[in-house]
Amino acid sequence: MSEDLAAVIADQLKRSGETGTVYHSPDERERLRAAGRQAGRLLNRPIRTFDTAARHPRCDADQCGTVLIALADWGTNPLERQLSETRANKAIDRALSE
């Protein structure tokens, strides 16, 4: 397993609490999920991984999909709650101004 991949995932988790990546083979899927669990250990936080099949023109449905890696306790501290709320408000403001 690539420690670099786990570090990249950990960085993204610290920023937003989740990350999603498309995979193109069962081996890649397992590598992403393992790196997500390793990222949780690096952060000393609980992780949930989810897998969804995806239709992709370059591979079979059972070969491709998306792995979503999320911090199970995202938003439990005030800074994360404020960050999520600010992002949501900005997204709503953008949608209303269109």
N, C-alpha and C positions, 0 to 999 in steps of 0.2 A: 504494500500500500504506500502511496506517495505521501510523505509528510508535508510536502509543499502543497498538495491539493487540500489536505486537512487544514493547513494554515490559511489558505485562501478562503475556504468555506468558513472558518472561524471568524475571519475578518468581516465577511459579509454578514454573518449572524450577529456580530456585535453592532453592525450598522442598522440592520432592519429586522432582525429576529427570524429571518427565513431566507431561503434561496432555492431556486429551482433550476434544474439542468436537464436537458434532453440527452438521452442515451440511445445508442444504436446497436447494442448487443447485450445479451445477458451478463457477460463478464464486465462490461462497462457499468451496467446497472449496479452490480454487486460492489464494484470498486467505489462508486459514488456513495452508496449507502454506508460502506465501511469508513470512508473518509469523513462522512457526516458524523458518525459515531465518535471517531477520533477527534473531530473538531469539538464536540461536546465535552470530551475529556480534557482537551486543552483549555477550555473555558470553565471547566468544573461546573457544567450546567446540564440539565436534562435535555435530551434531544428526541424528537420524533421524526421518523422518515416515512414518507408516503410515496407510493409508486402508482402512476396512472399510465395505461397504455395510450399510445398516440398514433394517429395515422400520419405517416410520413412517406412521401413519394419514393424515397430511396431504400426503404426496407419494409419487411413484413410487420404487421401489427403486433405480433408476439415478440418481435425483436426490438422494437422501438418504444419509447415512452418518456415520461418525465419523472425524475426523482425530486420530490420536495423535501427539504431538510429544514426543520423549524425548532427553535428553542421552545420547549414545553412551558417554560416559566416566563416567557417574554412579557414585559409589561408589569412585572411584579415590583419593580422599583420606580420611584417617581420620575426619574429622567427618561426612562423608556416609555412610560405612559404619556409624558409630555411630548416626546418625539412623535409617537404614533398619532396623538391628537392633532399636533401641528400639521403633519403630513396629510391627514384626512381633511382638515379644514382647507388646506391649500388646494387639494384635489377638487373639493366641492366648489370653492371659489372659481377655479379654472373652468369647471363644467358649467357653472352659472353664467360666466362671462362669454361663453361661445355663442 
